[in-house]
């Protein structure tokens, strides 16, 4: 499944959340990530994110897209994130 995820977390947890999401997805802009994940990878990301979060003040929003080919993304201005994933 193709995932688009954004998070808004307390400044004390931003670095840890960034590191976590970069392990699974491609960084697009600030707290925005996208990429292809298996169901198992998504479940692991979700579990790790929930362990880092304080549900009283943090949030993560995830959009599930069937495949990257089902949507079109347009960027105005400079692309601030990575242009691709390197293994």
Buried (B, 14 or more C-beta within 10 A) or exposed (E): EBBBBBBEBEEEBBEBBBEBBEEBBBBBEEBBBBBBBEEEBBEBBBEBBEEBBEEEEBEBEBEEBEEEEEEEEEEEEEEEEEEEEEE
